[in-house]
């Protein structure tokens, strides 16, 4: 019975590690795509570059945060859990700040109705 438990634990660990890598890869792809797209916006002198860049960074951070949360499933030591907790807290804070920036940038881009 213990052999079955250890086998299931190994399978779960591999699934979590693969899924974590996949989520982080998606985050990296989104970030690179956003950077290239915003560079093109910058060349065209588009005013919405800050908004598009902030939205892309926020989405990429969400994927990276999902990978970190998933990684907590296979943590075995308290020290590693503390490091993961700090990373999750940092990324969540960055996501919150970027969403705040997005909200302010959307307000700045709205046409004004001064009559």
Buried (B, 14 or more C-beta within 10 A) or exposed (E): EEEEEEEEEEEEEEEBBEBBEBBBEBBEEBBEEBEEBBEEBEEEEEEEBBBBBBBBBBBBBBBBBBBBBBBBEBBEEEEEEEEBEEBBEEBBEBBEEBBEBBEEBEEEEEEEEEE
